[in-house]
Amino acid sequence: MPDETMPSLPALDATKPEASSCLRATLGCGGAALLGVLALVVTLAWGSTDFPRVAPEEMANRALQRSHEAYDVLGFTRTIEPGVEDIGVSTENTLGSSFCYDGGLLGLEDKTIDGAYSMNHHWALDRVPATQAIPGLRRLHQHFKDNDWKISSYREGEQGQDWSLFVQRDDGAERMSFTWYPDRNYFTGGASVPCAYDPAWKPGDTGPAGDNEQPPAFGPTPRG
C-alpha cells in the first residue's frame, strides 16, 4: 500500500547562501519593528510634556492677542475694565491659568506636571443685541475657517436658543470659545493657549504658574 505521509521538507542549512539571506531578511524586519516600537515609546513618554520655557506674562499676552483678534472680527467697540462683578451678568475681563497634565507612558495617567501651566483669557459683554451678535458670529466662523482653525462646534440657535462657536488648532493645544445668550443679550468669549514651563518655578511652589496675572483694559485693537 502506498505511503500516504507527506514528504518532509529538508531543514534549512544556515551555512547555505539562501538560508543566510532568509535569516538576514528576518532579522532586518524584526530590527525595523523594534525600532518602530522604541520610537513610539519615546514619543509617548516625552512628546506630551515637551513644552517651551516661557514666562506667564508672555503667554498671557498671547491669550490676550487671540481675544483681541476675535473681538475685532466680531465688530465690538466697547472697552472692558479688568475683573468681573457678577459672573454671567456683568462684563468680564479676567486672566487665569490651569495645570498641565501628563498622561504617562500609555496615556492612562492623569498627573500634574511640575512647573507647567496653561494661560487663558475670558471676557464678556452685556447688552449685546441680535443685530450685533449674529452677523458677528457668522463673520468669526468664516474667519476661523479661512485661517486654518478646526471648527469643533458651531451652532446657530433657533427659536431663542444659544448661539455658540468652538475652535481649536495644534491638536487642541490652543482653543477659543464664544457663546451668545439671546434671552439676556449676553456674549462671552475665551482663549486658551498651549502649555509652557515657568522658568521661575522652583520645587515646592504650589498652584499653577500665572494664576496672579491681571489683564489690562480689554477692547478693540488700537489702530496705529
DOTI-570980 format. One line per field, with one value per residue (C-alpha): x, y, z; residue number from 1; residue in three letters. Coordinates in pm, whole numbers. Layout:
<sites>
xx	X:...;
yy	Y:...;
zz	Z:...;
num	NUM:...;
residuo	ala:...;
</sites>
This chain:
<sites>
xx	0:147:281:34:255:356:727:905:1081:1455:1581:1743:2118:2225:2559:2399:2365:1987:1943:2164:1957:1638:1788:1914:1574:1402:1642:1611:1231:1250:1502:1286:982:1181:1298:939:823:1107:1022:658:758:983:704:453:697:830:618:328:549:791:679:876:1010:809:719:347:334:428:172:-92:-18:-56:-403:-499:-382:-606:-902:-826:-824:-1165:-1306:-1209:-1375:-1691:-1703:-1735:-1605:-1663:-1369:-1398:-1223:-1031:-1223:-1581:-1853:-2125:-2033:-2287:-2443:-2183:-1894:-1583:-1214:-1003:-687:-643:-413:-456:-234:-98:-126:86:-97:202:364:33:-179:-371:-243:-366:-97:4:341:555:618:388:82:-168:-291:-646:-836:-1210:-1425:-1795:-2026:-2377:-2645:-2541:-2844:-2905:-2817:-2460:-2416:-2550:-2358:-2051:-2051:-2105:-1809:-1596:-1694:-1580:-1264:-1154:-1232:-1016:-724:-666:-851:-1052:-1419:-1502:-1863:-2080:-2446:-2684:-2954:-3315:-3627:-3433:-3161:-2800:-2551:-2204:-1870:-1578:-1248:-904:-569:-238:-431:-630:-335:-488:-864:-1120:-1491:-1778:-2142:-2429:-2731:-3029:-3255:-3034:-2831:-2509:-2195:-1891:-1554:-1244:-896:-665:-303:-64:116:458:711:755:1130:1093:924:1102:1045:789:591:215:-63:-28:210:44:-259:-189:-171:-403:-519:-521:-841:-966:-1121:-1063:-703:-572:-520:-181;
yy	0:338:556:849:1050:1390:1408:1625:1939:1943:2154:2482:2475:2808:2774:2791:3129:3110:3031:3324:3556:3441:3490:3837:3935:3809:3991:4306:4310:4236:4513:4763:4664:4700:5048:5143:5028:5215:5532:5504:5453:5759:5967:5856:5909:6252:6408:6515:6713:6875:7233:7553:7758:8081:8330:8352:8721:8632:8353:8584:8838:8564:8474:8843:8878:8589:8751:9088:8931:8770:9086:9288:9040:9040:9418:9511:9856:9877:9865:9626:9708:9430:9198:9078:9185:8928:8623:8559:8903:9181:9247:9033:9065:8813:8607:8263:7965:7591:7289:7083:6706:6409:6101:5877:5620:5483:5794:5635:5852:6196:6375:6740:6842:7042:7393:7362:7584:7700:8060:8160:8485:8526:8822:8901:9180:9258:9432:9268:9262:9008:9268:9267:8909:8711:8877:8896:8523:8439:8654:8496:8145:8220:8390:8078:7856:8079:8077:7704:7663:7347:7415:7189:7304:7575:7624:7890:7899:7873:7987:8169:7906:7998:8057:7908:7862:7645:7622:7470:7408:7231:6918:7113:7283:7619:7673:7950:7959:8204:8196:8441:8408:8573:8552:8809:8955:8833:8745:8554:8472:8287:8192:7923:7896:7596:7471:7609:7572:7868:7949:8089:7779:7619:7284:7339:7606:7545:7628:7674:7948:8265:8246:8601:8766:9065:9187:9546:9709:9499:9621:9651:9652:10008:10140:10290;
zz	0:-92:187:219:454:303:238:493:373:412:701:609:635:784:608:262:92:54:424:524:306:475:819:735:598:912:1142:933:961:1331:1384:1199:1402:1726:1625:1549:1891:2061:1870:1978:2341:2333:2177:2437:2721:2622:2350:2570:2812:2569:2649:2587:2878:2864:3138:3230:3130:2774:2747:2900:2627:2368:2504:2505:2146:2038:2214:2051:1704:1761:1921:1614:1375:1588:1548:1916:2012:2388:2630:2926:3251:3433:3663:3695:3937:3871:3661:3388:3426:3423:3189:3243:3161:3351:3313:3465:3449:3487:3546:3260:3282:3183:3061:3133:2908:2775:2823:3110:3395:3496:3696:3700:3559:3799:3670:3367:3317:3054:3042:2947:2898:2946:2853:2843:2729:2842:2633:2303:2068:1791:1527:1663:1783:1485:1199:1422:1497:1131:1032:1304:1195:841:969:1154:855:637:881:938:1265:1323:1393:1687:1707:1555:1633:1511:1772:1666:1850:2119:2170:2238:1958:2004:1831:1950:1761:1813:1647:1717:1821:2076:2245:2152:2187:2166:2251:2205:2317:2281:2510:2335:2642:2817:2531:2691:2493:2623:2471:2581:2460:2595:2478:2486:2795:2887:3167:3401:3405:3758:3902:4199:4375:4648:4461:4470:4228:3853:3742:3620:3848:3971:3629:3580:3238:3118:2996:2704:2381:2007:1887:1879:1529:1451;
num	1:2:3:4:5:6:7:8:9:10:11:12:13:14:15:16:17:18:19:20:21:22:23:24:25:26:27:28:29:30:31:32:33:34:35:36:37:38:39:40:41:42:43:44:45:46:47:48:49:50:51:52:53:54:55:56:57:58:59:60:61:62:63:64:65:66:67:68:69:70:71:72:73:74:75:76:77:78:79:80:81:82:83:84:85:86:87:88:89:90:91:92:93:94:95:96:97:98:99:100:101:102:103:104:105:106:107:108:109:110:111:112:113:114:115:116:117:118:119:120:121:122:123:124:125:126:127:128:129:130:131:132:133:134:135:136:137:138:139:140:141:142:143:144:145:146:147:148:149:150:151:152:153:154:155:156:157:158:159:160:161:162:163:164:165:166:167:168:169:170:171:172:173:174:175:176:177:178:179:180:181:182:183:184:185:186:187:188:189:190:191:192:193:194:195:196:197:198:199:200:201:202:203:204:205:206:207:208:209:210:211:212:213:214:215:216:217:218:219:220:221:222:223:224;
residuo	met:pro:asp:glu:thr:met:pro:ser:leu:pro:ala:leu:asp:ala:thr:lys:pro:glu:ala:ser:ser:cys:leu:arg:ala:thr:leu:gly:cys:gly:gly:ala:ala:leu:leu:gly:val:leu:ala:leu:val:val:thr:leu:ala:trp:gly:ser:thr:asp:phe:pro:arg:val:ala:pro:glu:glu:met:ala:asn:arg:ala:leu:gln:arg:ser:his:glu:ala:tyr:asp:val:leu:gly:phe:thr:arg:thr:ile:glu:pro:gly:val:glu:asp:ile:gly:val:ser:thr:glu:asn:thr:leu:gly:ser:ser:phe:cys:tyr:asp:gly:gly:leu:leu:gly:leu:glu:asp:lys:thr:ile:asp:gly:ala:tyr:ser:met:asn:his:his:trp:ala:leu:asp:arg:val:pro:ala:thr:gln:ala:ile:pro:gly:leu:arg:arg:leu:his:gln:his:phe:lys:asp:asn:asp:trp:lys:ile:ser:ser:tyr:arg:glu:gly:glu:gln:gly:gln:asp:trp:ser:leu:phe:val:gln:arg:asp:asp:gly:ala:glu:arg:met:ser:phe:thr:trp:tyr:pro:asp:arg:asn:tyr:phe:thr:gly:gly:ala:ser:val:pro:cys:ala:tyr:asp:pro:ala:trp:lys:pro:gly:asp:thr:gly:pro:ala:gly:asp:asn:glu:gln:pro:pro:ala:phe:gly:pro:thr:pro:arg:gly;
</sites>
